[in-house]
């Protein structure tokens, strides 16, 4: 009998160990799958940010419209966040995350689809210089103009085919694809972290969350590498003979293979969704549920009896909950500290999002860097700098055991230092390029007060040139001309990129002594002084990013302390909604609208409408871009000072030391900030000491 009992116990023990191993493996599989989904969402976010300028050119749209496309991610996120937050924990969380990854991947692929339906990219719709032989042709100025006109598409064909071209509404698919990506990304953070919080061993959840976000940093690394590589490739790579393309990656009309990045990130997201559909809803039963199950067993009979009464009282409970919600919201909005905190973080994050959205355009237009170079430099500079700064900030806070007010002061100090370094960007603004017909008269001898309707000069007035044409050539006098015709060129030789124009009368009158009045295709490069400014800009960018990141993301801890404990979840949720709505959606739009005001030359779409900007006034662009970001940050600093003063007065005499629990929350927030695929890199004029836009992740973890 004893032997039989011993065998039963051994069998039960083996069965228990087997179940434990299976549950443990299920949780580890979930962590592995979630790690891939974190990489996928960060990769997709970085690809969108890096491609926004390419999308603007490909679809011939303004910067403000491109900003709306960028903000569609937040629109999608806001559409489903309430549903995910409320129903997510009640449903099969792994499958919901899998569905989210699937939708996210589908959105990325939908974003790339217009490329396959729009036909080949025509970088020059007005003209098409295409000499058939590598020989010199002697043509009169007017004959060159006529030759350029022979290859224009007839108005009838343009009218018929313009819907298929970049000036049509095909950008709507990109908008919807990015919105889908926002919808799909929503459940990954909150449901993933709440799942870990429920089923991880006691005290291990912080370690798992930190590891997840550290692994998620692989996404931005891959994104910057792929973005730099694809930006070098021509948009129609694999479809056209690249030897026939006469523009280079530094040309303002160049469009890289932007669609490849979305295909890669989409396929990666879809692949990362597969494991979630094979994971259990509960790998093991959390301790909370085990305790509750005893009570449920005892009260089972009473529950059955009171079922009818519960149905009767349900309407009353709903009314009570709605009333309680509005009372709680009123309590938050009448809390001065909370309102100030929401406003100052909104200003900071708006500055950050707007700056980062257009930093690639800024580096291209201001310093003459190609999209590929800008992508690579930002990746090399910002990722290690931010990682160093965030962990350095966390170390300082723990080392000196700063109080709550002390943490806020530390964050303010690093914000002020970063703000002062940002002011150095203003002297680094380069002078506008010397462009005949925009910044100079066509003879190149005098500057003009306005780029609008610059009169023709005697050197090209007899050529009957099309002034809307954009086929820039660089004269050997260092001046860029809008077209060979407007440069007064009379002959040409070479093919494609090596085409050279000779006997250019507008180049001649600038006083060259060697009488070699020639010009070659493309804009003139930036001078040495601007190149030196670019190197200084990069150095300041590193220092600025380090100080910005060192302040860390302290908003979670601050929200916990400045509101009543029972309002913590609502406070973070409302804060997230405000930031996403007024920051994530609106900031790229009004930044883009102001940048559009600095454009000097617009392209013309196939339908005859205004398209994308070809060249900006560098000085005005720099002042608007940096000025708007600086104004937002300065306003945030003023509010921050007032906020600390009021908070210090409120907590005077109280113990405001951050507890271990609160420091854990802040550590998780800092790590989560590092993996924010949409807005994690502090750009020129950006401040990273702001709340992570994915507030619901941390709310779910608490």
C-alpha positions as CSV (number, residue, x, y, z in Angstrom):
1,X,0.0,0.0,0.0
2,X,2.8,2.4,1.0
3,X,4.7,1.6,-2.3
4,X,1.5,2.2,-4.3
5,X,1.1,5.6,-2.6
6,X,4.8,6.4,-3.2
7,X,4.3,5.6,-6.9
8,X,1.2,7.9,-7.1
9,X,3.1,10.7,-5.5
10,X,6.0,10.2,-7.9
11,X,3.6,10.3,-10.8
12,X,1.9,13.4,-9.5
13,X,5.3,15.1,-9.0
14,X,6.4,14.2,-12.5
15,X,3.1,15.5,-13.9
16,X,3.4,18.7,-11.9
17,X,7.0,19.2,-13.1
18,X,5.9,18.6,-16.7
19,X,3.1,21.1,-16.4
20,X,5.4,23.6,-14.8
21,X,8.0,23.2,-17.6
22,X,5.3,23.6,-20.2
23,X,4.0,26.7,-18.6
24,X,7.5,28.1,-18.2
25,X,8.2,27.4,-21.9
26,X,4.9,29.1,-22.9
27,X,5.9,32.3,-21.0
28,X,9.4,32.3,-22.5
29,X,7.9,31.8,-26.0
30,X,5.7,34.7,-25.3
31,X,8.7,36.9,-24.3
32,X,10.6,35.8,-27.5
33,X,7.6,36.6,-29.7
34,X,7.0,39.9,-28.0
35,X,10.7,40.8,-28.5
36,X,10.2,40.4,-32.3
37,X,7.1,42.5,-32.2
38,X,8.9,45.3,-30.4
39,X,11.6,45.2,-33.1
40,X,8.9,45.2,-35.8
41,X,7.0,48.3,-34.4
42,X,10.2,50.3,-33.9
43,X,11.4,49.4,-37.4
44,X,8.2,50.5,-39.0
45,X,8.2,53.8,-37.1
46,X,11.7,54.7,-38.1
47,X,11.1,53.7,-41.8
48,X,8.2,56.1,-41.9
49,X,10.1,59.0,-40.5
50,X,13.0,58.4,-42.8
51,X,10.8,58.1,-45.9
52,X,8.6,61.1,-45.3
53,X,10.7,63.4,-47.6
54,X,10.9,60.7,-50.3
55,X,7.1,60.2,-50.1
56,X,6.6,64.0,-50.4
57,X,8.6,64.0,-53.7
58,X,7.2,60.8,-55.1
59,X,3.6,62.0,-54.7
60,X,4.3,65.6,-55.4
61,X,2.7,66.9,-52.2
62,X,3.5,69.7,-49.8
63,X,5.3,69.3,-46.5
64,X,2.1,70.0,-44.5
65,X,0.3,67.2,-46.3
66,X,3.2,64.9,-45.7
67,X,2.9,65.9,-42.0
68,X,-0.7,64.8,-42.1
69,X,0.3,61.4,-43.5
70,X,2.9,61.1,-40.7
71,X,0.2,61.9,-38.1
72,X,-2.2,59.3,-39.4
73,X,-0.3,56.8,-37.2
74,X,-1.6,58.5,-34.1
75,X,-5.1,58.8,-35.6
76,X,-5.2,55.0,-36.0
77,X,-3.9,54.5,-32.5
78,X,-6.5,56.8,-31.0
79,X,-9.3,55.0,-32.8
80,X,-8.8,51.7,-31.0
81,X,-6.9,52.5,-27.8
82,X,-10.1,52.6,-25.6
83,X,-11.2,49.3,-27.0
84,X,-7.8,47.7,-26.5
85,X,-7.5,49.1,-23.0
86,X,-10.9,48.0,-21.8
87,X,-11.4,44.6,-23.6
88,X,-7.8,43.6,-24.0
89,X,-7.3,42.0,-20.6
90,X,-10.6,40.2,-20.9
91,X,-9.8,38.5,-24.2
92,X,-7.0,36.2,-25.5
93,X,-4.1,38.7,-25.2
94,X,-1.4,36.8,-27.2
95,X,-3.9,36.4,-30.1
96,X,-4.8,40.1,-29.9
97,X,-1.1,41.1,-30.1
98,X,-0.8,38.7,-33.1
99,X,-3.7,40.3,-34.8
100,X,-2.2,43.7,-34.1
101,X,1.2,42.7,-35.6
102,X,-0.7,41.3,-38.7
103,X,-2.6,44.6,-39.1
104,X,0.6,46.5,-38.6
105,X,2.4,44.5,-41.3
106,X,-0.6,44.8,-43.6
107,X,-0.6,48.6,-43.1
108,X,3.1,48.8,-44.1
109,X,2.6,46.8,-47.2
110,X,-0.5,48.9,-48.1
111,X,1.8,52.0,-47.8
112,X,4.1,50.5,-50.4
113,X,1.4,49.4,-52.8
114,X,1.0,52.7,-54.7
115,X,4.5,52.3,-56.1
116,X,3.3,49.3,-58.2
117,X,0.3,51.2,-59.7
118,X,1.7,54.6,-60.4
119,X,4.0,53.9,-63.3
120,X,7.6,55.0,-63.5
121,X,8.7,58.1,-61.6
122,X,9.2,61.1,-63.9
123,X,11.6,63.4,-62.1
124,X,11.4,66.0,-64.8
125,X,7.9,66.4,-66.2
126,X,8.5,69.6,-68.0
127,X,11.6,68.6,-70.0
128,X,13.5,65.5,-70.9
129,X,17.0,66.2,-72.2
130,X,18.0,63.0,-73.9
131,X,20.8,63.4,-76.5
132,X,21.2,60.1,-78.4
133,X,24.9,60.3,-79.0
134,X,28.0,61.3,-77.1
135,X,28.8,64.0,-79.5
136,X,28.8,67.8,-79.5
137,X,25.9,69.6,-81.0
138,X,26.0,73.3,-82.0
139,X,22.5,74.7,-81.6
140,X,21.3,78.2,-81.2
141,X,19.7,79.1,-77.8
142,X,16.2,79.0,-79.2
143,X,16.8,75.7,-80.9
144,X,18.0,74.2,-77.5
145,X,14.7,75.4,-76.0
146,X,12.8,73.8,-78.9
147,X,14.7,70.6,-78.6
148,X,13.8,70.5,-74.9
149,X,10.2,71.1,-75.8
150,X,10.0,68.2,-78.3
151,X,10.0,65.6,-75.5
152,X,7.1,67.2,-73.6
153,X,4.0,65.2,-73.2
154,X,1.0,66.5,-75.1
155,X,-1.7,68.2,-73.0
156,X,-4.2,65.5,-74.0
157,X,-2.0,62.7,-72.8
158,X,-1.2,64.6,-69.6
159,X,-4.9,65.1,-68.9
160,X,-5.7,61.4,-69.5
161,X,-2.8,60.0,-67.5
162,X,-2.4,62.4,-64.7
163,X,-4.5,60.3,-62.3
164,X,-1.8,57.6,-62.5
165,X,1.0,60.1,-61.8
166,X,2.4,61.4,-58.6
167,X,0.1,64.4,-58.5
168,X,-3.0,62.3,-58.0
169,X,-4.6,61.2,-54.8
170,X,-2.6,58.0,-54.5
171,X,-1.1,59.3,-51.3
172,X,-4.3,58.4,-49.6
173,X,-3.2,54.7,-49.7
174,X,-0.1,55.8,-47.8
175,X,-2.3,57.7,-45.3
176,X,-4.5,54.6,-44.8
177,X,-1.6,52.3,-44.6
178,X,0.1,54.4,-41.8
179,X,-3.2,54.6,-40.0
180,X,-3.5,50.8,-40.1
181,X,0.0,50.5,-38.8
182,X,-1.1,52.7,-35.8
183,X,-4.1,50.5,-35.2
184,X,-2.0,47.4,-35.3
185,X,0.7,48.8,-33.0
186,X,-1.8,49.6,-30.2
187,X,-2.2,46.3,-28.4
188,X,1.6,45.4,-28.5
189,X,2.7,47.5,-25.6
190,X,-0.2,47.6,-23.1
191,X,-1.3,44.0,-23.5
192,X,2.3,42.7,-23.7
193,X,3.4,44.4,-20.5
194,X,0.2,43.5,-18.6
195,X,0.7,39.9,-19.6
196,X,4.2,40.0,-18.3
197,X,3.1,41.6,-15.1
198,X,0.5,38.9,-14.5
199,X,2.6,35.8,-15.2
200,X,6.2,36.7,-14.5
201,X,7.8,35.6,-11.2
202,X,7.5,38.1,-8.4
203,X,10.0,41.0,-8.9
204,X,11.0,39.9,-12.4
205,X,8.7,42.0,-14.5
206,X,10.9,45.0,-14.4
207,X,13.8,42.9,-15.7
208,X,11.7,41.5,-18.5
209,X,10.4,44.9,-19.6
210,X,13.9,46.3,-19.6
211,X,15.2,43.4,-21.6
212,X,12.3,43.8,-24.1
213,X,13.0,47.5,-24.7
214,X,16.7,46.9,-25.0
215,X,16.1,44.2,-27.6
216,X,13.6,46.6,-29.3
217,X,16.5,49.0,-29.9
218,X,17.5,46.6,-32.7
219,X,14.6,48.0,-34.7
220,X,15.9,51.5,-35.0
221,X,19.4,50.2,-35.8
222,X,18.1,48.1,-38.6
223,X,15.8,50.9,-39.7
224,X,18.6,53.4,-40.1
225,X,20.8,50.9,-42.0
226,X,18.0,49.9,-44.4
227,X,16.9,53.5,-44.8
228,X,20.4,54.7,-45.7
229,X,20.7,51.8,-48.2
230,X,17.3,52.2,-49.8
231,X,17.7,56.0,-50.1
232,X,20.7,55.4,-52.4
233,X,18.7,53.2,-54.7
234,X,16.6,54.8,-57.4
235,X,12.8,54.5,-56.8
236,X,12.3,52.3,-59.9
237,X,15.3,50.1,-59.3
238,X,14.7,46.8,-61.1
239,X,12.3,48.4,-63.5
240,X,14.4,50.9,-65.5
241,X,17.9,51.0,-66.9
242,X,19.8,53.0,-64.2
243,X,22.3,54.1,-66.7
244,X,19.6,56.3,-68.2
245,X,19.0,58.2,-65.0
246,X,20.7,61.5,-65.1
247,X,20.0,62.7,-61.5
248,X,22.0,61.8,-58.4
249,X,21.0,61.2,-54.7
250,X,21.9,64.8,-53.9
251,X,19.4,66.2,-56.5
252,X,16.2,67.7,-55.0
253,X,14.2,65.5,-57.4
254,X,15.8,62.2,-56.3
255,X,13.5,59.7,-54.8
256,X,15.0,56.6,-53.3
257,X,13.4,53.1,-53.1
258,X,11.2,54.2,-50.2
259,X,8.7,51.4,-50.8
260,X,11.3,48.7,-50.1
261,X,11.6,49.7,-46.5
262,X,7.8,49.4,-46.0
263,X,7.8,46.0,-47.7
264,X,10.6,44.7,-45.4
265,X,9.1,46.1,-42.2
266,X,5.6,44.8,-43.3
267,X,6.8,41.3,-43.9
268,X,8.8,41.3,-40.7
269,X,5.7,42.4,-38.7
270,X,3.5,39.7,-40.3
271,X,6.2,37.1,-39.6
272,X,6.4,38.3,-35.9
273,X,2.6,37.8,-35.6
274,X,2.7,34.0,-36.3
275,X,3.9,32.7,-32.9
276,X,1.2,34.6,-30.9
277,X,-1.6,32.5,-32.5
278,X,-0.1,29.3,-31.0
279,X,0.5,30.6,-27.5
280,X,-2.0,29.9,-24.6
281,X,-4.1,32.6,-23.0
282,X,-2.8,31.7,-19.6
283,X,0.7,30.0,-19.4
284,X,0.1,29.6,-15.7
285,X,-2.4,30.8,-13.2
286,X,-1.4,34.0,-11.6
287,X,-1.4,34.2,-7.8
288,X,-4.1,36.8,-7.7
289,X,-6.5,34.4,-9.5
290,X,-5.6,31.5,-7.2
291,X,-6.6,33.6,-4.2
292,X,-9.8,34.8,-5.8
293,X,-10.8,31.3,-7.0
294,X,-11.3,30.2,-3.3
295,X,-13.7,33.0,-2.7
296,X,-15.5,32.2,-6.0
297,X,-16.0,28.6,-4.9
298,X,-17.5,29.6,-1.6
299,X,-19.7,32.3,-3.1
300,X,-20.8,30.3,-6.1
301,X,-24.3,29.6,-4.8
302,X,-24.9,33.2,-3.6
303,X,-23.8,34.4,-7.1
304,X,-26.4,32.2,-8.8
305,X,-29.1,33.5,-6.5
306,X,-28.2,37.1,-7.0
307,X,-27.9,36.9,-10.8
308,X,-31.4,38.5,-11.4
309,X,-30.6,41.3,-8.9
310,X,-27.3,42.0,-10.7
311,X,-29.1,42.4,-14.0
312,X,-31.5,44.8,-12.4
313,X,-28.8,46.9,-10.9
314,X,-26.5,46.9,-14.0
315,X,-28.1,50.1,-15.4
316,X,-27.6,51.9,-12.2
317,X,-23.9,50.9,-12.0
318,X,-23.3,52.1,-15.6
319,X,-24.9,55.5,-14.7
320,X,-22.8,55.6,-11.5
321,X,-19.6,54.8,-13.4
322,X,-20.3,57.5,-16.0
323,X,-20.9,60.1,-13.3
324,X,-17.8,58.9,-11.4
325,X,-15.8,59.3,-14.6
326,X,-16.7,62.9,-15.2
327,X,-16.2,63.7,-11.5
328,X,-12.7,62.1,-11.7
329,X,-11.9,64.0,-14.9
330,X,-13.1,67.3,-13.3
331,X,-10.8,66.6,-10.4
332,X,-7.9,66.2,-12.7
333,X,-8.6,69.3,-14.7
334,X,-8.9,71.4,-11.6
335,X,-5.5,70.2,-10.4
336,X,-3.1,73.0,-11.3
337,X,0.0,70.8,-11.1
338,X,-1.5,68.2,-13.4
339,X,-2.7,70.8,-16.0
340,X,0.7,72.5,-16.0
341,X,2.4,69.2,-16.4
342,X,0.2,68.2,-19.4
343,X,0.8,71.6,-21.1
344,X,4.6,71.6,-20.6
345,X,5.0,68.0,-21.8
346,X,2.7,68.8,-24.8
347,X,5.0,71.7,-25.8
348,X,8.1,69.6,-25.3
349,X,6.8,66.6,-27.3
350,X,5.4,68.9,-30.1
351,X,8.8,70.4,-30.5
352,X,10.4,67.0,-30.6
353,X,8.0,65.4,-33.1
354,X,7.9,68.4,-35.4
355,X,11.7,68.6,-35.4
356,X,12.3,64.9,-36.0
357,X,9.8,64.6,-38.8
358,X,11.6,67.2,-40.9
359,X,15.2,66.8,-39.7
360,X,16.1,64.7,-42.8
361,X,14.8,67.5,-45.1
362,X,16.6,70.1,-43.0
363,X,20.0,68.3,-43.4
364,X,19.4,67.9,-47.1
365,X,18.4,71.5,-47.8
366,X,20.6,73.3,-45.3
367,X,23.9,71.4,-45.7
368,X,23.5,69.6,-49.1
369,X,23.5,66.1,-47.6
370,X,21.8,63.3,-49.4
371,X,18.9,61.4,-47.8
372,X,21.2,58.4,-47.5
373,X,24.0,60.4,-45.7
374,X,21.4,62.1,-43.4
375,X,19.9,58.7,-42.4
376,X,23.2,57.1,-41.7
377,X,24.6,60.0,-39.7
378,X,21.5,60.3,-37.5
379,X,21.6,56.6,-36.8
380,X,25.3,56.5,-35.9
381,X,25.0,59.7,-33.7
382,X,21.7,59.4,-31.9
383,X,21.2,55.7,-31.0
384,X,24.4,55.3,-28.8
385,X,24.2,58.8,-27.5
386,X,20.6,58.4,-26.3
387,X,21.3,55.0,-24.8
388,X,24.2,56.4,-22.9
389,X,22.3,59.5,-21.7
390,X,19.2,57.6,-20.5
391,X,21.2,55.2,-18.4
392,X,23.5,57.9,-17.2
393,X,20.5,59.9,-16.0
394,X,19.0,56.9,-14.2
395,X,22.4,56.2,-12.5
396,X,22.6,59.8,-11.3
397,X,19.1,59.8,-9.8
398,X,19.8,56.5,-8.0
399,X,23.3,57.4,-6.9
400,X,22.2,60.7,-5.2
401,X,18.8,59.4,-4.1
402,X,17.1,62.4,-5.4
403,X,13.7,63.4,-4.0
404,X,10.7,64.0,-6.3
405,X,11.4,67.7,-6.5
406,X,15.1,66.9,-7.0
407,X,14.3,64.7,-10.0
408,X,12.2,67.5,-11.5
409,X,15.1,70.0,-10.9
410,X,17.6,67.6,-12.4
411,X,15.4,67.2,-15.5
412,X,15.0,71.0,-15.7
413,X,18.7,71.5,-15.5
414,X,19.5,69.2,-18.3
415,X,16.7,70.7,-20.3
416,X,18.2,74.2,-19.9
417,X,21.7,73.0,-20.9
418,X,20.2,71.2,-24.0
419,X,18.2,74.4,-24.8
420,X,21.4,76.5,-24.7
421,X,23.2,74.1,-27.0
422,X,20.2,74.4,-29.4
423,X,20.8,78.1,-29.6
424,X,24.1,77.4,-31.2
425,X,22.3,75.9,-34.2
426,X,21.2,79.4,-35.3
427,X,24.8,80.7,-36.3
428,X,25.2,77.4,-38.2
429,X,22.5,78.3,-40.7
430,X,24.0,78.4,-44.2
431,X,23.4,81.2,-46.6
432,X,20.9,80.6,-49.4
433,X,22.4,79.0,-52.5
434,X,23.3,81.4,-55.4
435,X,20.5,80.6,-57.8
436,X,19.9,82.8,-60.9
437,X,16.3,83.8,-61.1
438,X,15.6,83.1,-57.3
439,X,18.3,84.7,-55.2
440,X,20.2,86.5,-58.0
441,X,19.4,88.2,-61.3
442,X,19.8,85.9,-64.3
443,X,23.1,87.6,-65.3
444,X,24.4,86.7,-61.8
445,X,25.6,90.1,-60.9
446,X,23.0,91.3,-58.4
447,X,20.9,89.9,-55.6
448,X,17.1,90.1,-55.7
449,X,14.7,91.2,-53.0
450,X,12.1,88.5,-53.8
451,X,12.2,85.2,-55.7
452,X,8.8,85.9,-57.2
453,X,8.7,87.0,-60.9
454,X,12.4,87.8,-61.3
455,X,12.7,89.5,-64.8
456,X,14.7,87.9,-67.6
457,X,18.1,89.3,-68.4
458,X,19.5,90.3,-71.8
459,X,21.5,87.1,-71.8
460,X,18.4,84.9,-72.1
461,X,15.5,87.2,-73.0
462,X,15.6,86.0,-76.6
463,X,15.5,82.3,-75.8
464,X,11.7,82.1,-75.1
465,X,12.4,79.9,-72.1
466,X,9.8,78.2,-69.9
467,X,10.4,79.8,-66.5
468,X,8.4,77.1,-64.7
469,X,11.0,74.5,-65.9
470,X,13.2,72.9,-63.3
471,X,16.3,71.3,-64.9
472,X,19.0,72.9,-62.8
473,X,22.6,73.3,-64.1
474,X,25.6,74.5,-62.3
475,X,27.7,77.1,-64.1
476,X,31.5,77.0,-63.7
477,X,31.0,80.4,-62.0
478,X,29.4,78.6,-59.0
479,X,25.9,79.8,-59.7
480,X,22.9,77.5,-60.2
481,X,20.6,78.2,-63.1
482,X,17.0,76.8,-63.3
483,X,17.6,75.3,-66.7
484,X,20.2,75.3,-69.6
485,X,17.9,77.6,-71.5
486,X,17.8,80.2,-68.7
487,X,21.5,79.9,-68.5
488,X,21.7,81.0,-72.2
489,X,23.6,77.8,-73.2
490,X,24.0,77.2,-77.0
491,X,25.5,73.8,-77.3
492,X,25.8,70.6,-75.3
493,X,27.8,67.3,-75.3
494,X,27.8,64.0,-73.4
495,X,24.9,61.9,-72.3
496,X,22.8,61.6,-69.1
497,X,24.7,62.6,-65.9
498,X,27.8,63.7,-67.8
499,X,25.9,66.1,-70.1
500,X,27.8,69.5,-70.3
501,X,26.4,72.7,-71.8
502,X,28.7,75.2,-73.5
503,X,28.6,78.9,-74.7
504,X,26.2,79.9,-71.9
505,X,25.7,83.6,-72.3
506,X,24.5,84.2,-68.7
507,X,27.6,82.5,-67.3
508,X,29.7,84.6,-69.7
509,X,28.6,88.0,-68.3
510,X,29.7,87.2,-64.8
511,X,33.3,88.1,-65.8
512,X,35.1,84.7,-66.1
513,X,38.5,85.3,-67.6
514,X,39.1,81.8,-69.2
515,X,36.0,82.3,-71.4
516,X,35.0,78.7,-70.7
517,X,31.3,79.5,-70.2
518,X,30.0,76.0,-69.5
519,X,27.5,74.4,-67.1
520,X,26.8,70.8,-66.1
521,X,23.6,69.1,-64.9
522,X,22.6,69.4,-61.3
523,X,22.8,72.1,-58.6
524,X,26.1,73.6,-57.5
525,X,27.4,72.0,-54.2
526,X,27.6,73.9,-51.0
527,X,30.8,75.9,-50.3
528,X,33.5,74.9,-47.9
529,X,32.2,77.3,-45.2
530,X,28.8,75.6,-45.1
531,X,30.5,72.2,-45.0
532,X,32.5,73.2,-41.9
533,X,29.3,74.4,-40.3
534,X,27.8,70.9,-41.0
535,X,30.6,69.2,-39.0
536,X,30.1,71.6,-36.1
537,X,26.3,70.9,-36.3
538,X,27.0,67.2,-36.0
539,X,29.2,67.7,-33.0
540,X,26.6,69.9,-31.2
541,X,24.0,67.4,-32.1
542,X,25.9,64.7,-30.2
543,X,26.2,66.9,-27.1
544,X,22.6,68.1,-27.3
545,X,21.3,64.6,-27.6
546,X,23.3,63.5,-24.6
547,X,22.0,66.2,-22.3
548,X,18.5,65.8,-23.6
549,X,18.6,62.0,-22.9
550,X,20.3,62.4,-19.5
551,X,17.2,64.0,-18.0
552,X,15.3,60.8,-18.7
553,X,11.5,60.3,-18.8
554,X,10.3,61.3,-15.4
555,X,6.7,62.0,-16.2
556,X,5.3,58.6,-15.0
557,X,6.8,59.2,-11.5
558,X,5.6,62.8,-11.5
559,X,2.0,61.9,-12.5
560,X,1.9,59.2,-9.8
561,X,2.8,61.8,-7.1
562,X,0.8,64.9,-8.2
563,X,-2.6,63.2,-8.6
564,X,-4.7,61.2,-6.2
565,X,-3.8,57.4,-6.2
566,X,-7.2,56.4,-7.5
567,X,-6.9,58.8,-10.4
568,X,-3.4,57.6,-11.6
569,X,-4.7,55.4,-14.5
570,X,-7.1,58.1,-15.7
571,X,-4.3,60.8,-15.4
572,X,-1.9,58.8,-17.6
573,X,-4.6,57.9,-20.1
574,X,-5.8,61.5,-20.5
575,X,-2.3,62.7,-20.7
576,X,-1.5,60.2,-23.5
577,X,-4.7,61.2,-25.4
578,X,-3.8,64.9,-25.3
579,X,-0.2,64.3,-26.4
580,X,-1.2,62.0,-29.3
581,X,-3.9,64.3,-30.5
582,X,-2.3,67.7,-30.2
583,X,1.3,66.6,-30.5
584,X,1.5,63.5,-32.6
585,X,-1.1,64.6,-35.1
586,X,-0.9,68.4,-35.3
587,X,2.8,69.1,-34.8
588,X,4.0,67.6,-38.1
589,X,1.2,69.5,-39.9
590,X,1.9,73.0,-38.6
591,X,5.7,72.5,-38.8
592,X,5.2,71.4,-42.5
593,X,2.9,74.3,-43.2
594,X,5.5,76.8,-42.0
595,X,8.3,75.1,-43.8
596,X,6.2,75.3,-47.0
597,X,6.3,79.1,-46.7
598,X,10.0,79.1,-47.2
599,X,9.9,77.4,-50.6
600,X,11.3,79.3,-53.5
601,X,10.5,76.9,-56.4
602,X,7.6,74.4,-56.6
603,X,7.4,71.6,-59.1
604,X,4.4,71.3,-61.4
605,X,2.4,68.0,-61.3
606,X,1.2,66.1,-64.4
607,X,-2.2,67.6,-63.8
608,X,-0.8,71.1,-63.8
609,X,-1.1,71.7,-60.1
610,X,1.5,72.7,-57.6
611,X,3.6,69.7,-56.5
612,X,6.6,69.3,-54.1
613,X,9.1,72.0,-53.3
614,X,12.4,71.8,-55.3
615,X,14.4,74.4,-53.4
616,X,14.0,76.3,-50.2
617,X,15.4,79.6,-48.9
618,X,18.0,78.1,-46.6
619,X,18.1,81.1,-44.2
620,X,14.3,81.3,-43.8
621,X,14.0,77.5,-43.6
622,X,16.6,77.4,-40.8
623,X,15.0,80.3,-38.9
624,X,11.5,78.8,-39.2
625,X,12.5,75.2,-38.4
626,X,14.7,76.1,-35.5
627,X,12.7,79.1,-34.3
628,X,9.5,77.2,-34.0
629,X,11.1,74.4,-32.1
630,X,13.0,76.8,-29.8
631,X,9.8,78.8,-29.1
632,X,8.0,75.6,-28.0
633,X,10.9,74.5,-25.8
634,X,11.3,77.9,-24.2
635,X,7.6,78.0,-23.4
636,X,7.9,74.5,-21.9
637,X,10.9,75.6,-19.8
638,X,9.0,78.6,-18.4
639,X,6.1,76.3,-17.4
640,X,8.6,73.8,-16.0
641,X,10.0,76.5,-13.6
642,X,6.5,77.5,-12.5
643,X,5.6,73.8,-12.1
644,X,8.6,73.1,-9.8
645,X,7.9,76.2,-7.8
646,X,4.3,75.1,-7.2
647,X,5.3,71.5,-6.5
648,X,8.0,72.5,-4.1
649,X,5.5,74.6,-2.2
650,X,2.9,71.8,-2.1
651,X,5.4,69.1,-1.0
652,X,7.3,71.3,1.4
653,X,8.0,69.4,4.6
654,X,6.8,66.1,3.1
655,X,8.9,63.0,2.4
656,X,9.2,63.1,-1.4
657,X,11.9,60.5,-1.8
658,X,11.1,58.2,-4.6
659,X,10.4,54.7,-3.4
660,X,12.0,51.6,-4.9
661,X,8.6,50.9,-6.6
662,X,8.5,54.3,-8.1
663,X,12.0,54.1,-9.3
664,X,11.2,50.8,-11.0
665,X,8.3,52.6,-12.8
666,X,10.6,55.3,-13.9
667,X,13.2,52.9,-15.1
668,X,10.6,51.1,-17.2
669,X,9.5,54.4,-18.6
670,X,13.0,55.3,-19.5
671,X,13.6,52.0,-21.2
672,X,10.2,52.2,-23.0
673,X,11.1,55.7,-24.2
674,X,14.2,54.2,-25.9
675,X,12.0,51.8,-27.9
676,X,9.5,54.4,-29.0
677,X,9.7,53.6,-32.7
678,X,7.9,56.8,-33.7
679,X,9.6,59.5,-31.7
680,X,12.7,58.3,-29.9
681,X,15.5,60.2,-31.5
682,X,16.1,63.8,-30.3
683,X,16.7,65.8,-33.4
684,X,17.9,69.3,-33.9
685,X,15.7,71.3,-31.6
686,X,14.2,68.3,-30.0
687,X,14.0,67.5,-26.3
688,X,13.9,63.9,-25.2
689,X,13.0,64.7,-21.6
690,X,9.3,64.1,-22.4
691,X,6.8,61.4,-21.7
692,X,6.7,58.4,-23.9
693,X,3.8,58.6,-26.2
694,X,2.9,55.0,-25.3
695,X,1.6,55.9,-21.9
696,X,-0.8,53.1,-21.9
697,X,2.1,50.6,-21.8
698,X,3.1,51.8,-18.4
699,X,-0.5,52.2,-17.2
700,X,-1.1,48.6,-18.0
701,X,2.1,47.5,-16.2
702,X,0.9,49.3,-13.0
